[in-house]
Amino acid sequence: MDSLQFLSCCCLVFTVWMFGTGLSDVQRMMSGASTADVQFLPFLTTAINNCGWLYYGQLKADWTLMTVNSIGISLQICYILAYLYFSNEKFQVMTKVVLAAGVLGMVYCYFAMVVSDAEPRMNQLGFLCSAFTITMYISPLADLAKIVRTRSTKCLSFPLTVATLLTSTSWTLYGAQLADPYIVIPNVPGILTSLVRFWLFWRFSPVQDKFPFRPLQA
């Protein structure tokens, strides 16, 4: 097995592990028959991100990207359906899903009909996917002030932090092997934000937690 195949396997295993952390949210919904402690937006944004990277993988004929994101989309659909089943606000949830589907449809039509040349299409789609992924990696740091103020890391998931670090690192190395900046660049913030979260876990260890508050998905 050469280095590219090894990194491809790492990307597959670590990314599916990261996507699988959502099963803990499903378990919480099932045990409480409620969505009170679970956020819906991460499921939806991850599904959108997976759809973009799946399309990018199809344009590149990259089976690693296509396989990983096909699995990701399938899992996120399951999470969304579970959330919809247990939610008391089904209309609001469905509205968000329909709006997201509409946006994805318009983006697909733009790339399929307006951008006719393959290279500009791939570059524009790669840039869009990269920007969206960077936003997703950086967004959990919005809780940084809250963590410092309460000296609690309860709003962060340690398993997800480990999975994110391994996933981001493997994709960064995989993208470097392919000389694809659209894969490398968005995963570097994933490494950096994971390291920041590890520091937060070390700095504000569970024994210092004195102000419990509603857990949020990292």
N, C-alpha and C positions, 0 to 999 in steps of 0.2 A: 504494500500500500504506500503510495507516494504521499508527500506532504499535503497536496491539495485534497486528495481523497480523505486523509485523516482529518483535516480541518472541516471538510464537508460533513463528516460524521459527527464531529464535535458540535458544529452549528445545529445539526438536526437534533441531537440528544439534548443539548443545553436549552435550545429555544423551546422545544416541546415541554421540557421540564418547567421553564418559566411560564409558558401558557397554562400548564397544568396546575399552577398555584391557585388558579381561580376555582378549583374544585373545593377548596376550603370555604370559599364564599357560598358555594352551592350547598355544602354541608350545613353551614350556619343557617341558610334560608330554610332548609328542610327541617332542621331540629327546632327552629323557632316558628316555622310556618309563617315567616314574615321576612321582609327585606329591610328591616329597620337599621341593621348595622352594616349594610352592604351598599356600595355605590354602583350605580348603573353606568355612568359615563365611561369608566375604564373599559368595560366590555365593548361598548359601541365604538370608541375611538381605536381600540386595538383591532377590531374587525375591519374598520376603514383602512387602517394602516396595512393590515394583511392583504386586503384587496389590491391596494396600490402596488405593494411589492410582488404580489402574484402576477400582476400584469407586467411589471418590469421584468420579472423572471421569464415570462413567456416571450417577451421581445428579445431577451438575451439568450433564450433557449437554455436557461440555467436550471437544471433539475433540482438542485439544492434549494434554491429560492422557491421554486414552484411547490416542492414537496412540503417544506416547512410551513409556508403560508397557506397551503390548502388545509393542512392539519389545524393551523391556527384559526382559520375561518370557521372550520367545523366546530371547534371547541367554543369559540365565541358565540356562535349561533346557539349552541346548547346552553351556554350561560345566560344569554339573552332570553331564551324561551323559559328557562327556570325562573329568572327574575320576573318575567311577565306573568308567569303562573302564580307566584306568591305575592306580587305587588297589588296594593289597593288602588294604585293610580294607573290602571292599564291604558287608559286613553292617552295620558301624557307620555307613557313609555312608547306606545305605538306611534305617536306623533313624531317622536325623536327618531325612531327607526325609519319611518317613511321619509322624513326630511333627509336623513343620511343617505338612504337609497337614492333619493332624487339627486343629491349632490354627486354621488358616485356615477350615476347615469349621465349627468351633464359632463363630468370630467372625461368619462369614457368616450362620449360622442365627440368631444373636442379633439381628443388625441386620435380617434379613429377617422374623423372626417375633415377636420381643419388642418391638422399637422400631417401632411401626406408622406413626407420623407421619413425614412426609418431612423436615421441618426438624430435629427432634431427632436423627433418624438421621444426617443430613448433618453436624450439629454434632458429635455424638459420634464419628463416623467421622473427621471432619477433625481432631479433637483427638488421636485415637489415631494417625493417620498422621503428624501433626506431631511427636508425642512420639517415635515410632519413628525418624523421619528425623533428629531432633536427636541422638538417641543414636548413630546411625550416623556422623554428622558429627563428633561429639566423641570417639568411641572411639579413633581413631588417635592422639590426644594422650596415650593411656596409655603410648606409647613415648617420651614426652618426657624422662623421667628417664634412660632408657637412651641416648637421643641425646646428652644433655648429658654423661653419664658417659663415654661412649666417644668423644665429639666426632666422631660419624659419622652421616651421614644416609642410610646404605645401606638402612635399613628404610623409607624414604620413596620414593615414585615421583614424579619431577618432572613427567612428562606428565600423570599423574593429578591432581596438585596444580593445574596450569594448567587442566585440563578442569573440575575441581571449582569453581574460582573463577569461570570463565565461566558454568558451568551454574547455580551458586547465584545469581550476579548477575542472569542473565536471568530466572530463576524469581521472584526477589524483585521485579523490576520488573514482570513479568507479573502477579504476584499483586496488586501495588499498583494496576495498571490496573483489575483486576477488583474491588478493595477486598475481597480475600479474605485474612483474617489467617492462615488455615490453610495457605496457600501461602507467604505472606511470612515469617512467624515462623520456620518450620523451616529456611529457606534462609539467614537471616542468620548463624547459627552456621557454615554452610558457607563463607561469605565470610570470617568471622573466623578460622576454623581454617586456611583456605588461606593467609591472610596470615601466620599464625604459622609455617606450614610454609615459606613463602618466606623468612621471617627465619632459620629454622633452616638452610635451604640456603645463605643468605648467610653466616651466622655460622660454620657448620661445612662449609666448602667441601670438595669431593672431595680436594683436595690435602692436607687435614689428616687424611684417613682413615688411621688406623693400626691399627685393631682390627676387621678384617672379621668379620662374623658372619652367621648365616643370614638372608637377606632375608625380610621379611614383607610382605604386601600392605597398603598404606596405605588 
